[in-house]
Amino acid sequence: MHRSIDPSFLGLPLRPLADAALARARALGAEHADFRLERVRTASWRLRDARPSGSTDTTDLGYAVRVVHGGSWGFAAGGVLTMDAAARVAAQAVAMARLAAKVTAASGAGERVELAEEPVHPDRTWVSSYLTDPFTVPAEEKTGLLAQWSERLLAAREVSHVDASLVTVRENKFYADTAGTVTTQQRIRLNPQLTAVAVDPVTGRFDSMRTLAPPTGRGWEYLTGTGWDWDAELAELPELLAAKLRAPSVRPGRYDLVIDPSNLWLTIHESIGHATELDRALGYESSYAGTSFATPDRLGTLKYGSELMNVTGDRTTEHGLATIGYDDEGVAAQSWDLVSGGILTGYQLDRRIARRHGLTRSNGCSYADSPAHMPIQRMANVSLRPAPDGPSTEELISSVSDGLYLVGNRSWSIDMQRYNFQFTQQRAYRIRGGRLAGQLRDVAYQATTTDFWGSMTAVGGPQTHLLGGSFNCGKAQPGQLAAVSHGCPSALFEQVNVLNTAEEAGK
């Protein structure tokens, strides 16, 4: 199906506004200037026990001018779509750069802003991969489907309550800079989720279980069977939840773990994705988002994990939440290695950080979540590659005599250097003699990043691969949110420390 940019976005005065802003920035002596006009529409629906409990539909429309003037950043944003207003915003950005230069000179701190070179990309258009724009589907159809699914779960005697939600986003972005790059893009993403709650009427014990379907860079077709089998998941969820409610508590100790990609993607996000953001590793995020143990002096030597560990950063993955055509600095989407054979071999970069680190080019990791925010270095789709001829999940389980099989993500905790962590899951199964032997409760696995990935002794094949992800990865001050995906196979980790969360909480 042919996908095109929304005509109402193209009908905005994109080029005239950009021309006015960039011309003014040049006239005021800017060494570099870029103009970014965005329209981001976000709509959400929430149901409680099949009844509507809330909805939103908002549009964020505006533009921003960013400059490098006198070796300092300047930034300003506006919402009035006239050429005079765009020129004034550009002048404000230059004024901010001049003020920043004075502050830097007076304090003797800071460094000159320089950007890595980038090929010019004139008049490029990119649209993400989807079949049906969810904003063309009536709201009644969306809430009707969520209600139908909720009622289906509520009909099971094991289920006491159901929460259902859907978030849809259409992001339009126009970019132009003084080098001559001009890009126009449209991205669609959505996040459907159902959570079933079971309550034991005798003991008062309760538990919940969420659908495993990840957020995705697809359209409405995702909810009608393309990319996920909703019927199968909803059919098995009540019984799985009931079994979890009855399950015994885990005995803490060391176990071999077979981790399903529906759980492992989050561990990748926290312990690899954030740790290989070079701005973090250089200390630029230390006051809020934290730093990284994977510092630049260890590039090429740090043993991140076992030799089976191969991780890529990728802005081109089909249906990825961080997939783009061009980033917010006009850099074309790329794929590159972060960890190769267990060794740290790369970082995620924007143009300033690439030049700061002596590299020739950014790998396209600049992003702003709003026209009112300045672009910052953000995470790509960071993914663990499957083994080309690797085993199935069932074969991984069959190789374990005494262990656990972990499915779905739940809670997590990790330190500011992305090194010490623990994660829980939606379901934990005991493995005995290579077979699943029922669910367990209160399970969390705990390790350091390098010990955990160093314990990986088998990686599943492509048939086990899943593209998981998050809609709300946070970073920066003021805070910004970004959506990002992480692909991975099932994998086997030997002798990982497992905690009993109820005991740890003193229950």
RODO-2510 file (C-alpha; in nm, 4 decimals, decimal comma):
residues 507
     n   res          X          Y          Z
     1     m     0,0000     0,0000     0,0000
     2     h     0,1289     0,3458    -0,0911
     3     r     0,1962     0,5588     0,2155
     4     s     0,2290     0,9325     0,1875
     5     i     0,2711     1,2370     0,4093
     6     d    -0,0563     1,3744     0,5463
     7     p    -0,1630     1,6459     0,2942
     8     s    -0,2734     1,8774     0,5749
     9     f     0,0860     1,8805     0,7043
    10     l     0,2269     1,9457     0,3586
    11     g    -0,0218     2,2326     0,3316
    12     l     0,1582     2,4218     0,6084
    13     p     0,4100     2,6909     0,4952
    14     l     0,7076     2,4630     0,5627
    15     r     0,9613     2,5972     0,3118
    16     p     0,8778     2,9686     0,3525
    17     l     0,9101     2,9470     0,7305
    18     a     1,2392     2,7569     0,7040
    19     d     1,3780     3,0003     0,4463
    20     a     1,2904     3,3008     0,6625
    21     a     1,4446     3,1513     0,9753
    22     l     1,7641     3,0246     0,8124
    23     a     1,8188     3,3458     0,6198
    24     r     1,7928     3,5485     0,9400
    25     a     2,0319     3,3156     1,1231
    26     r     2,2869     3,3474     0,8405
    27     a     2,2562     3,7251     0,8365
    28     l     2,3319     3,7301     1,2093
    29     g     2,6506     3,5283     1,1607
    30     a     2,5452     3,1784     1,2618
    31     e     2,8003     2,9124     1,1707
    32     h     2,5216     2,6570     1,1486
    33     a     2,1443     2,6785     1,1715
    34     d     1,8640     2,4281     1,1422
    35     f     1,4871     2,4632     1,1359
    36     r     1,2457     2,1932     1,2521
    37     l     0,8668     2,2119     1,2251
    38     e     0,6706     1,9336     1,3938
    39     r     0,3127     1,8274     1,4322
    40     v     0,2688     1,5417     1,6789
    41     r    -0,0819     1,4066     1,7363
    42     t    -0,1298     1,1705     2,0304
    43     a    -0,4599     1,0012     2,1134
    44     s    -0,5332     0,7509     2,3887
    45     w    -0,8259     0,5489     2,5196
    46     r    -0,8615     0,3727     2,8557
    47     l    -1,1234     0,1214     2,9699
    48     r    -1,1887    -0,0283     3,3132
    49     d    -1,3861    -0,3533     3,3114
    50     a    -1,4971    -0,2880     2,9511
    51     r    -1,6278     0,0607     3,0328
    52     p    -1,4605     0,3822     2,9123
    53     s    -1,2587     0,5509     3,1881
    54     g    -1,0833     0,8233     2,9908
    55     s    -0,9521     0,9438     2,6570
    56     t    -0,7281     1,2173     2,5169
    57     d    -0,6557     1,3607     2,1732
    58     t    -0,3894     1,6320     2,1587
    59     t    -0,1797     1,7922     1,8863
    60     d     0,1557     1,9591     1,9470
    61     l     0,2352     2,1973     1,6595
    62     g     0,5270     2,4357     1,6419
    63     y     0,8778     2,4958     1,5148
    64     a     1,2271     2,5461     1,6501
    65     v     1,5481     2,7087     1,5337
    66     r     1,8829     2,5847     1,6594
    67     v     2,2087     2,7625     1,5816
    68     v     2,5798     2,7420     1,6453
    69     h     2,7079     3,0971     1,6838
    70     g     3,0491     3,1876     1,8208
    71     g     3,1041     2,8235     1,9143
    72     s     2,7931     2,8085     2,1375
    73     w     2,4468     2,6591     2,1042
    74     g     2,1441     2,8804     2,0694
    75     f     1,7861     2,7580     2,0610
    76     a     1,4394     2,9111     2,0419
    77     a     1,0919     2,7846     1,9545
    78     g     0,7699     2,9392     1,8301
    79     g     0,4173     2,8635     1,7202
    80     v     0,3124     3,1554     1,4992
    81     l     0,3288     3,0347     1,1386
    82     t     0,4407     3,3550     0,9675
    83     m     0,7726     3,4394     0,8065
    84     d     0,8261     3,7414     1,0329
    85     a     0,7684     3,5255     1,3420
    86     a     1,0099     3,2573     1,2161
    87     a     1,2780     3,5220     1,1577
    88     r     1,2253     3,6568     1,5114
    89     v     1,2647     3,3050     1,6546
    90     a     1,5924     3,2688     1,4640
    91     a     1,7133     3,5993     1,6089
    92     q     1,6200     3,4784     1,9569
    93     a     1,8240     3,1623     1,9011
    94     v     2,1279     3,3673     1,8004
    95     a     2,0809     3,5930     2,1045
    96     m     2,0755     3,2861     2,3278
    97     a     2,3986     3,1608     2,1687
    98     r     2,5672     3,4975     2,2302
    99     l     2,4563     3,4911     2,5935
   100     a     2,5813     3,1339     2,6333
   101     a     2,9184     3,2344     2,4887
   102     k     2,9507     3,5178     2,7432
   103     v     2,8626     3,2894     3,0337
   104     t     3,1121     3,0296     2,9127
   105     a     3,3873     3,2860     2,8707
   106     a     3,3241     3,4344     3,2155
   107     s     3,3291     3,0973     3,3898
   108     g     3,6181     2,9516     3,1922
   109     a     3,4147     2,6334     3,1565
   110     g     3,2574     2,4645     2,8597
   111     e     3,3857     2,3775     2,5170
   112     r     3,3353     2,5029     2,1654
   113     v     3,0412     2,3419     1,9853
   114     e     3,1455     2,1821     1,6599
   115     l     2,9457     1,9369     1,4488
   116     a     3,0732     1,6351     1,2574
   117     e     3,0401     1,6708     0,8810
   118     e     2,7321     1,5189     0,7203
   119     p     2,6412     1,4665     0,3522
   120     v     2,3692     1,6988     0,2250
   121     h     2,0293     1,5318     0,1695
   122     p     1,8116     1,7698    -0,0330
   123     d     1,4373     1,7182    -0,0688
   124     r     1,4052     1,3761     0,0941
   125     t     1,0745     1,2227     0,2046
   126     w     1,0333     0,9217     0,4347
   127     v     0,7244     0,7474     0,5746
   128     s     0,7326     0,4645     0,8299
   129     s     0,6069     0,1133     0,7510
   130     y     0,2365     0,0676     0,8214
   131     l    -0,0829    -0,0274     0,6374
   132     t    -0,3601     0,1759     0,8033
   133     d    -0,3147     0,5086     0,9786
   134     p    -0,4927     0,4565     1,3144
   135     f    -0,6206     0,8151     1,2988
   136     t    -0,8381     0,7169     1,0027
   137     v    -1,0174     0,4583     1,2194
   138     p    -1,3231     0,5902     1,4105
   139     a    -1,2795     0,6225     1,7868
   140     e    -1,5892     0,4075     1,8352
   141     e    -1,4177     0,1210     1,6550
   142     k    -1,1114     0,1518     1,8759
   143     t    -1,3030     0,1566     2,2037
   144     g    -1,5347    -0,1135     2,0719
   145     l    -1,2447    -0,3502     2,0097
   146     l    -1,0931    -0,2795     2,3526
   147     a    -1,4328    -0,3399     2,5142
   148     q    -1,4781    -0,6638     2,3228
   149     w    -1,1394    -0,7905     2,4356
   150     s    -1,2077    -0,6823     2,7952
   151     e    -1,5438    -0,8606     2,7991
   152     r    -1,3800    -1,1723     2,6641
   153     l    -1,1359    -1,1750     2,9561
   154     l    -1,4027    -1,0852     3,2114
   155     a    -1,6127    -1,3809     3,0971
   156     a    -1,3468    -1,6130     3,2403
   157     r    -1,4160    -1,7042     3,6028
   158     e    -1,0471    -1,6565     3,6854
   159     v    -1,0527    -1,2837     3,5984
   160     s    -1,1876    -1,0223     3,8414
   161     h    -1,0964    -0,6977     3,6636
   162     v    -0,9510    -0,5833     3,3301
   163     d    -0,7736    -0,2601     3,2389
   164     a    -0,7373    -0,1871     2,8665
   165     s    -0,5613     0,0978     2,6903
   166     l    -0,4476     0,2118     2,3489
   167     v    -0,2107     0,4968     2,2620
   168     t    -0,1631     0,6080     1,9010
   169     v     0,0853     0,8641     1,7689
   170     r     0,1334     1,0268     1,4292
   171     e     0,4522     1,2323     1,4142
   172     n     0,5134     1,4670     1,1217
   173     k     0,8458     1,6445     1,0966
   174     f     0,9996     1,8902     0,8492
   175     y     1,3702     1,9726     0,8766
   176     a     1,5973     2,2123     0,6873
   177     d     1,9461     2,3441     0,7568
   178     t     2,1953     2,5931     0,6184
   179     a     2,3979     2,3167     0,4514
   180     g     2,1029     2,2359     0,2217
   181     t     1,9479     1,9260     0,3769
   182     v     1,5670     1,9241     0,3619
   183     t     1,3638     1,6279     0,4885
   184     t     0,9929     1,5630     0,5412
   185     q     0,8849     1,2599     0,7431
   186     q     0,5857     1,0825     0,8934
   187     r     0,5927     0,8119     1,1621
   188     i     0,3082     0,6053     1,3042
   189     r     0,3284     0,4101     1,6298
   190     l     0,0855     0,2567     1,8742
   191     n     0,0774     0,0840     2,2097
   192     p    -0,2138    -0,1487     2,2960
   193     q    -0,2220    -0,3124     2,6394
   194     l    -0,4569    -0,5241     2,8506
   195     t    -0,4019    -0,6185     3,2140
   196     a    -0,6138    -0,8853     3,3835
   197     v    -0,6455    -0,8995     3,7635
   198     a    -0,7377    -1,2090     3,9650
   199     v    -0,8506    -1,2016     4,3292
   200     d    -0,8839    -1,5102     4,5487
   201     p    -1,2125    -1,4522     4,7381
   202     v    -1,1047    -1,6786     5,0243
   203     t    -0,7530    -1,5576     5,0994
   204     g    -0,7770    -1,2090     4,9489
   205     r    -0,4577    -1,2811     4,7530
   206     f    -0,4429    -1,1090     4,4155
   207     d    -0,2163    -1,0848     4,1158
   208     s    -0,2164    -0,9433     3,7645
   209     m    -0,0889    -1,0367     3,4217
   210     r    -0,0386    -0,8102     3,1204
   211     t    -0,0478    -0,8955     2,7525
   212     l     0,2946    -0,9494     2,5974
   213     a     0,2180    -0,7647     2,2733
   214     p     0,4854    -0,4938     2,2462
   215     p     0,4323    -0,1367     2,1297
   216     t     0,5163    -0,1112     1,7629
   217     g     0,5777     0,1077     1,4635
   218     r     0,2761    -0,0359     1,2810
   219     g    -0,0735     0,0929     1,2092
   220     w    -0,4253    -0,0202     1,2998
   221     e    -0,3594    -0,3555     1,1289
   222     y    -0,1604    -0,4566     1,4385
   223     l    -0,4834    -0,4831     1,6362
   224     t    -0,6557    -0,6882     1,3669
   225     g    -0,4000    -0,9668     1,3377
   226     t    -0,0951    -0,8351     1,1513
   227     g     0,2157    -0,8804     1,3634
   228     w     0,0458    -1,0311     1,6698
   229     d    -0,1998    -1,3139     1,7448
   230     w    -0,4380    -1,1401     1,9844
   231     d    -0,6920    -1,4233     1,9816
   232     a    -0,4342    -1,6746     2,1009
   233     e    -0,2982    -1,4503     2,3749
   234     l    -0,6389    -1,3521     2,5105
   235     a    -0,7530    -1,7156     2,5078
   236     e    -0,4676    -1,8351     2,7295
   237     l    -0,4335    -1,5344     2,9600
   238     p    -0,7044    -1,6240     3,2205
   239     e    -0,5687    -1,9734     3,2836
   240     l    -0,2110    -1,8476     3,3019
   241     l    -0,3153    -1,5826     3,5525
   242     a    -0,5012    -1,8365     3,7665
   243     a    -0,1953    -2,0616     3,7690
   244     k     0,0207    -1,7696     3,8752
   245     l    -0,2128    -1,6884     4,1630
   246     r    -0,1843    -2,0481     4,2898
   247     a     0,1895    -2,0793     4,2270
   248     p     0,4358    -2,1383     4,5119
   249     s     0,6985    -1,8795     4,5988
   250     v     1,0445    -1,9247     4,4498
   251     r     1,3322    -2,0473     4,6593
   252     p     1,6167    -1,7965     4,6219
   253     g     1,9498    -1,9131     4,4866
   254     r     2,1401    -1,9529     4,1615
   255     y     1,9550    -2,0872     3,8590
   256     d     2,0095    -2,1393     3,4902
   257     l     1,7697    -1,8997     3,3180
   258     v     1,6054    -1,9293     2,9792
   259     i     1,4855    -1,5748     2,9174
   260     d     1,2162    -1,5105     2,6605
   261     p     1,2620    -1,2054     2,4343
   262     s     0,9439    -1,0578     2,5857
   263     n     1,1515    -1,0127     2,9020
   264     l     1,5064    -0,9821     2,7708
   265     w     1,4419    -0,6707     2,5603
   266     l     1,4101    -0,4566     2,8752
   267     t     1,7394    -0,5858     3,0155
   268     i     1,8989    -0,4890     2,6836
   269     h     1,7429    -0,1424     2,7045
   270     e     1,8670    -0,0714     3,0554
   271     s     2,2073    -0,2437     3,0618
   272     i     2,3212    -0,1947     2,7001
   273     g     2,1047     0,0708     2,5349
   274     h     2,1630     0,3393     2,7957
   275     a     2,5168     0,2311     2,8755
   276     t     2,6312     0,2806     2,5137
   277     e     2,4950     0,6344     2,4766
   278     l     2,8224     0,8211     2,4390
   279     d     2,6950     1,1442     2,5949
   280     r     2,6212     0,9456     2,9123
   281     a     2,9587     0,7724     2,9005
   282     l     3,1268     1,1147     2,8719
   283     g     2,9343     1,2476     3,1719
   284     y     2,6933     1,4887     3,0022
   285     e     2,3867     1,3281     3,1659
   286     s     2,5390     1,2702     3,5103
   287     s     2,3168     1,5210     3,6915
   288     y     1,9953     1,3438     3,5937
   289     a     1,9967     1,0350     3,3712
   290     g     2,3310     0,9106     3,5035
   291     t     2,6612     0,7945     3,3580
   292     s     2,7928     0,4624     3,2246
   293     f     3,0442     0,2018     3,3304
   294     a     3,1240     0,1536     2,9570
   295     t     3,3582     0,4534     2,9324
   296     p     3,5419     0,5515     2,6107
   297     d     3,8815     0,4397     2,7426
   298     r     3,7421     0,0830     2,7411
   299     l     3,6258     0,0906     2,3792
   300     g     3,7653    -0,2128     2,1993
   301     t     3,8788    -0,3825     2,5213
   302     l     3,5807    -0,4051     2,7592
   303     k     3,4532    -0,7617     2,7798
   304     y     3,0838    -0,6811     2,7917
   305     g     2,9681    -1,0412     2,7751
   306     s     3,0257    -1,3832     2,6258
   307     e     3,1544    -1,4370     2,2711
   308     l     2,7953    -1,5124     2,1667
   309     m     2,6970    -1,1516     2,2352
   310     n     2,6535    -0,9378     1,9226
   311     v     2,4518    -0,6167     1,9633
   312     t     2,3636    -0,3558     1,7032
   313     g     2,2345    -0,0014     1,7122
   314     d     1,9848     0,0419     1,4291
   315     r     1,7679     0,3283     1,3089
   316     t     1,6429     0,1308     1,0062
   317     t     1,4635    -0,1701     1,1643
   318     e     1,1212    -0,2165     1,0039
   319     h     0,8442    -0,1307     1,2527
   320     g     1,1010    -0,0160     1,5098
   321     l     0,9883     0,2614     1,7427
   322     a     1,3200     0,4481     1,6969
   323     t     1,3243     0,3887     1,3213
   324     i     1,3537     0,7022     1,1078
   325     g     1,4638     0,8144     0,7646
   326     y     1,6692     1,1079     0,8958
   327     d     1,7351     1,2257     1,2502
   328     d     1,6835     1,5747     1,3905
   329     e     2,0229     1,6869     1,2600
   330     g     1,9606     1,5686     0,9036
   331     v     2,1655     1,2483     0,9428
   332     a     2,0464     0,9478     0,7411
   333     a     1,9405     0,6368     0,9352
   334     q     2,2103     0,3729     0,9822
   335     s     2,2892     0,0379     1,1458
   336     w     2,6155    -0,0281     1,3307
   337     d     2,7796    -0,2564     1,5878
   338     l     2,7838    -0,1759     1,9594
   339     v     2,9105    -0,5098     2,0930
   340     s     3,0864    -0,7655     1,8735
   341     g     3,1842    -1,1073     2,0035
   342     g     3,1268    -0,9809     2,3571
   343     i     3,3579    -0,6765     2,3196
   344     l     3,2410    -0,3128     2,3332
   345     t     3,2999    -0,1805     1,9803
   346     g     3,0711     0,1203     1,9354
   347     y     2,8489     0,3929     2,0777
   348     q     2,5378     0,5867     1,9892
   349     l     2,6224     0,9361     1,8622
   350     d     2,4873     1,2681     1,7453
   351     r     2,6895     1,5178     1,5409
   352     r     2,8325     1,7135     1,8343
   353     i     2,9326     1,4056     2,0326
   354     a     3,0820     1,2425     1,7208
   355     r     3,3038     1,5464     1,6589
   356     r     3,3844     1,5736     2,0301
   357     h     3,5083     1,2140     2,0285
   358     g     3,7170     1,2567     1,7131
   359     l     3,4863     1,0512     1,4912
   360     t     3,4108     1,1369     1,1319
   361     r     3,0325     1,1009     1,1368
   362     s     2,7246     1,0748     1,3565
   363     n     2,5211     0,7546     1,3428
   364     g     2,1932     0,9462     1,3518
   365     c     2,0879     0,9498     1,7174
   366     s     1,9602     1,3074     1,7537
   367     y     1,5934     1,3467     1,8490
   368     a     1,3561     1,5929     2,0153
   369     d     1,0156     1,4783     2,1370
   370     s     0,8519     1,8174     2,0806
   371     p     0,8975     2,1301     1,8702
   372     a     0,9562     2,3131     2,1995
   373     h     1,2542     2,0952     2,2928
   374     m     1,6108     2,1034     2,1688
   375     p     1,7308     1,7779     2,0070
   376     i     1,9511     1,5606     2,2242
   377     q     2,1299     1,2311     2,1712
   378     r     1,8709     0,9515     2,2012
   379     m     1,8715     0,5746     2,1834
   380     a     1,8484     0,3788     1,8582
   381     n     1,6786     0,0404     1,8284
   382     v     1,9421    -0,1580     2,0227
   383     s     1,9150    -0,5299     1,9534
   384     l     2,0824    -0,8612     2,0355
   385     r     2,1350    -1,0596     1,7166
   386     p     2,0052    -1,4191     1,7082
   387     a     2,2381    -1,7050     1,6184
   388     p     2,1837    -1,7856     1,2476
   389     d     2,1335    -2,1574     1,3168
   390     g     2,0451    -2,1187     1,6831
   391     p     1,8060    -2,3373     1,8824
   392     s     1,4357    -2,2845     1,9436
   393     t     1,3088    -2,1734     2,2832
   394     e     1,1908    -2,5297     2,3452
   395     e     1,5389    -2,6623     2,2694
   396     l     1,6932    -2,4107     2,5102
   397     i     1,4534    -2,5254     2,7836
   398     s     1,5266    -2,8914     2,7104
   399     s     1,8977    -2,8293     2,7736
   400     v     1,8356    -2,7124     3,1342
   401     s     1,8141    -2,9688     3,4144
   402     d     1,7254    -2,7230     3,6925
   403     g     1,6317    -2,3643     3,6160
   404     l     1,3683    -2,1051     3,5308
   405     y     1,1976    -1,9849     3,2138
   406     l     1,1064    -1,6140     3,2339
   407     v     0,8396    -1,4479     3,0176
   408     g     0,7253    -1,0860     2,9906
   409     n     0,8637    -0,7762     3,1601
   410     r     0,7289    -0,6254     3,4799
   411     s     0,9516    -0,4178     3,7103
   412     w     1,3187    -0,3236     3,6991
   413     s     1,5895    -0,1461     3,8944
   414     i     1,9394    -0,0445     3,7833
   415     d     2,2046     0,1894     3,9201
   416     m     2,3099     0,5191     3,7624
   417     q     2,6082     0,3576     3,5873
   418     r     2,3883     0,0859     3,4322
   419     y     2,5851    -0,1842     3,6110
   420     n     2,3988    -0,3361     3,9083
   421     f     2,0436    -0,4422     3,8295
   422     q     1,7454    -0,6627     3,8987
   423     f     1,4416    -0,7478     3,6850
   424     t     1,1107    -0,9245     3,7376
   425     q     0,8679    -1,0753     3,4863
   426     q     0,5047    -1,1486     3,4058
   427     r     0,5483    -1,5267     3,4377
   428     a     0,8217    -1,7495     3,5778
   429     y     0,8218    -2,1261     3,5151
   430     r     1,0302    -2,3870     3,6939
   431     i     1,2389    -2,6071     3,4634
   432     r     1,3094    -2,9609     3,5803
   433     g     1,4823    -3,2164     3,3638
   434     g     1,4394    -3,0063     3,0515
   435     r     1,0628    -2,9596     3,0980
   436     l     0,8432    -2,6836     3,2335
   437     a     0,7091    -2,7772     3,5774
   438     g     0,4553    -2,5055     3,6607
   439     q     0,4772    -2,1389     3,7546
   440     l     0,6527    -1,9751     4,0495
   441     r     0,5871    -1,6425     4,2203
   442     d     0,8033    -1,3627     4,3601
   443     v     1,0931    -1,4098     4,1157
   444     a     1,3593    -1,1486     4,0383
   445     y     1,6994    -1,2015     3,8785
   446     q     1,9921    -0,9907     3,9971
   447     a     2,3430    -0,9385     3,8554
   448     t     2,5982    -0,6911     3,7302
   449     t     2,5824    -0,6138     3,3600
   450     t     2,9095    -0,7840     3,2652
   451     d     2,8502    -1,0902     3,4841
   452     f     2,5011    -1,1348     3,3411
   453     w     2,5973    -1,1074     2,9752
   454     g     2,9118    -1,3088     3,0426
   455     s     2,6922    -1,5948     3,1659
   456     m     2,5062    -1,6208     2,8325
   457     t     2,5901    -1,9679     2,6986
   458     a     2,3344    -2,0111     2,4193
   459     v     2,1472    -1,7730     2,1884
   460     g     1,8254    -1,8694     2,0142
   461     g     1,7773    -1,8676     1,6412
   462     p     1,5813    -1,6228     1,4237
   463     q     1,2600    -1,8184     1,4914
   464     t     1,2719    -1,6989     1,8547
   465     h     1,3252    -1,3312     1,7680
   466     l     1,0815    -1,0646     1,8940
   467     l     1,0916    -0,6851     1,8598
   468     g     0,9993    -0,5529     2,2037
   469     g     1,0124    -0,1948     2,3182
   470     s     0,9010     0,1030     2,5216
   471     f     0,6934     0,4131     2,4479
   472     n     0,8403     0,6247     2,7273
   473     c     1,2180     0,6161     2,7625
   474     g     1,3104     0,9265     2,9635
   475     k     1,6180     1,1472     2,9474
   476     a     1,7432     1,5076     2,9758
   477     q     1,6486     1,8229     3,1625
   478     p     1,3806     1,9367     3,0824
   479     g     1,2687     1,5785     3,0514
   480     q     1,2003     1,4267     2,7117
   481     l     1,0394     1,0943     2,6207
   482     a     1,1313     0,8745     2,3255
   483     a     0,9917     0,5486     2,1914
   484     v     1,2457     0,2745     2,1203
   485     s     1,2445    -0,0918     2,0174
   486     h     1,4795    -0,3764     2,1045
   487     g     1,4918    -0,7009     1,9104
   488     c     1,6303    -1,0183     2,0620
   489     p     1,5995    -1,3974     2,0624
   490     s     1,5492    -1,6271     2,3576
   491     a     1,8780    -1,6940     2,5382
   492     l     2,0258    -1,9165     2,8098
   493     f     2,2148    -1,7698     3,1063
   494     e     2,3922    -1,9985     3,3538
   495     q     2,3870    -1,9653     3,7321
   496     v     2,2260    -1,6233     3,7713
   497     n     2,1300    -1,5070     4,1192
   498     v     1,7538    -1,5218     4,1806
   499     l     1,5869    -1,3295     4,4652
   500     n     1,2539    -1,3912     4,6347
   501     t     1,0888    -1,0498     4,6138
   502     a     0,8417    -1,1211     4,8953
   503     e     1,1247    -1,2114     5,1327
   504     e     1,3283    -0,9105     5,0199
   505     a     1,0286    -0,6898     5,1022
   506     g     1,0000    -0,8471     5,4478
   507     k     0,6659    -1,0141     5,3774
***
